[in-house]
Amino acid sequence: MTSYIPYGRQDISQQDIDAVVEVLHSDWLTQGKAINHFEQAVADYCGVKYAIAVSSATAALHIACLAIGLGEQDYLWTSPNTFVASANCGLYCGAKVDFVDIDPFTYNLSIDELTQKLNGADQQGCLPKVLVPVHFAGQSCDMEKIAALSQQYGFHILEDASHAIGGKYQGKAIGCCEFSDLAVFSFHPVKIITTGEGGMVLTNREDLYEKLIRLRSHGITRNPELMQGESHGAWYYQQLELGFNYRMTDIQAALGSSQMQRLDEFVSRRRFLAQRYNYLLQNLPITLPRQHPDTESSWHLYVIRLNLDKIPKTHRQVFEELRQLGIGVNLHYIPVHTQPYYQNIGFKWGDFPKSEEYYADAISIPLYYGLSKEDQNRVADNLREILT
Ligand SMILES: *Cc1c(COP(=O)(O)O)cnc(C)c1O
């Protein structure tokens, strides 16, 4: 019996385990020093001023939207080729959500589509307040062009970099926020580094940082300078806005700091395996992932697209045959606008055809730090047999 190869998986070392155990023996399981330490490690790595650890990337996206001031009557735009959380954060704030179709080359939101849509929205007076570019599979969007459009049309930029810690754009770390107001990472176990569940918001703006810190913890401040009126004493705090408990525990943060020490190793192994797939899968009736020259992907996903007119099987057959052989393939993503919830608020099949064409032939094949060459060969061999 051959083993099951998942599409993604965490890698936990003895050092990671020791770091977690150390916190368990300490006085602080949450709201202790491990959080600051993890935030500093990520901020230093990315070259960004502020980093705020939270309980998930979903929470990070939510408070990032609130910090920007997204509210009712406002629009958030994102890519349909993403996890639902990139769009849901807008709805949490009472805002309206719309999508920008993808570029068939990178599968990121298309700059041409964005330019056209902004032009139309400008004429109708319904420009977005925030754009959420998603760095799909770890490859950055064309941030310089997006930033130029944000200058022209006056929207904020919140990068959903859930896939992309360890990746680069124009030689700088994704998350540096050179071309954005805010960026968000996810530390779910299938992502590049993990804290079990967890996320982070990054920004260079002090005003956003102050708000994010409060929104993470009920909207409460203990800083007398920010209070209305006088402090009543050493116990005193004030709730200034409606926040949440979106805190990360110190147990998770210790795991995160430990994982950060291997981030570059994780990404270079993923890059190596991706290049190896490029070689192993050449000459098959599939399209391999393509990279924009300004980007260095973190390789969260390796997505192939089936050239179905050259394959005697359907997309679904190929997918299911791989699963039956123990290859844990997946499909990233079902276009968000086609989800029943989004259809109920007015979207329909046909709205974003490039993302729907992509959905009809894309498959994510296994890629993770601990994937052995032997298992990778098995994926490639099985794929070759099924396709030819
Ligand atoms: C994983 C993911 C999220 C959500 O991350 P959580 O940490 O699980 O909340 C959001 N956006 C994208 C693009 C993701 O891949």
Ligand as a Chemical Component Dictionary entry (heavy atoms), coordinates in Angstrom:
data_LIG
# 
_chem_comp.id                   LIG 
_chem_comp.type                 NON-POLYMER 
_chem_comp.pdbx_formal_charge   0 
_chem_comp.three_letter_code    LIG 
# 
loop_
_chem_comp_atom.comp_id 
_chem_comp_atom.atom_id 
_chem_comp_atom.alt_atom_id 
_chem_comp_atom.type_symbol 
_chem_comp_atom.charge 
_chem_comp_atom.model_Cartn_x 
_chem_comp_atom.model_Cartn_y 
_chem_comp_atom.model_Cartn_z 
_chem_comp_atom.pdbx_ordinal 
LIG C1 C1 C 0 -5.663 30.810 3.942 1  
LIG C2 C2 C 0 -6.148 32.075 3.325 2  
LIG C3 C3 C 0 -6.894 33.017 4.047 3  
LIG C4 C4 C 0 -7.417 32.759 5.425 4  
LIG O1 O1 O 0 -6.419 32.433 6.311 5  
LIG P1 P1 P 0 -6.795 31.949 7.793 6  
LIG O2 O2 O 0 -5.503 32.167 8.533 7  
LIG O3 O3 O 0 -7.153 30.499 7.658 8  
LIG O4 O4 O 0 -7.897 32.772 8.290 9  
LIG C5 C5 C 0 -7.225 34.223 3.437 10 
LIG N1 N1 N 0 -6.863 34.471 2.172 11 
LIG C6 C6 C 0 -6.174 33.574 1.436 12 
LIG C7 C7 C 0 -5.794 33.926 0.033 13 
LIG C8 C8 C 0 -5.816 32.348 1.982 14 
LIG O5 O5 O 0 -5.168 31.450 1.240 15 
# 
loop_
_chem_comp_bond.comp_id 
_chem_comp_bond.atom_id_1 
_chem_comp_bond.atom_id_2 
_chem_comp_bond.value_order 
_chem_comp_bond.pdbx_ordinal 
LIG C1 C2 SING 1  
LIG C2 C3 SING 2  
LIG C2 C8 DOUB 3  
LIG C3 C4 SING 4  
LIG C3 C5 DOUB 5  
LIG C4 O1 SING 6  
LIG O1 P1 SING 7  
LIG P1 O2 DOUB 8  
LIG P1 O3 SING 9  
LIG P1 O4 SING 10 
LIG C5 N1 SING 11 
LIG N1 C6 DOUB 12 
LIG C6 C7 SING 13 
LIG C6 C8 SING 14 
LIG C8 O5 SING 15 
# 
